[in-house]
Amino acid sequence: MFTPELKAVVDSARNRLNATPAIVMDGAQLNLWQGLLKKCQKVRPTADADEKGWMFWVTSQRGGIDAFGEYEDYREEVDSLKEFNTLWLEWYPDETAWHQVNVLYRNTECHLFLEGWFASINFGDGQVATNGLFGISEI
């Protein structure tokens, strides 16, 4: 997944969960979150036995301009293909982007922090909630 696509997924999740602060996930969604947690548990946690925590970095590549979007979608912001290319490089100047991920787990609750977005997942009842945009509490 390229950096602009990762940003779009995070923004989409943040906006979707912001609109419905507490939702119940289906089985497939829960399996994805549990898969992430199982991968984390292969690494020694940074917290004690009752509360486990992991911090790691993932990278994404900027990709081509097509990963950024279509010129027609930015017509209100730019007047030419050259300006569109400049905008893309201003928003994503680095070929490789680094993203810090923090995961905390206790009992049946898992908390995920990524790119200014926070999700709280309860594996017991399948509910997930978020803090909304950039730390503004919506739950």
LINMOTA-V586168 format. One line per field, one symbol per residue. ss: DSSP state (~ for helix, > for strand, _ for the rest). phi: phi as a letter, one per 40 degrees, with the letter a starting at -180 (. if undefined). psi: psi as a letter, one per 20 degrees, with the letter a starting at -180 (. if undefined). A space follows every 50 residues. Layout:
ss=???
phi=???
psi=???
This chain:
ss=_>~~~~~~~~~~~~~~~~~__>>>__~~~~~~~~~~~~~~__________ >>>>>>>>>>>___~~~~__~~~~______~~~~~~~~~~~____>>>>> >>>>>>__>>>>>>__>>>>>>____>>>>__~~~____
phi=.cdccccccccccccccccbdbbbccdcccccccccccccccbcccbccc bbabbabbbbccgcccccibdccbdcbbbacccccccdcccbcccbbbbc bbbbbafbbbbbbafgbbbbbbccbgcbbbcgcfgccbb
psi=pqghhgghgggggghghhhnhorpqrhgghhgghggghghiiqprjaahh oqqqprqqqqqharhhhgapghijhihqirhghggggghghmhphpqppp ppppppdjppppppljqpqppoigijqqrribpljopj.
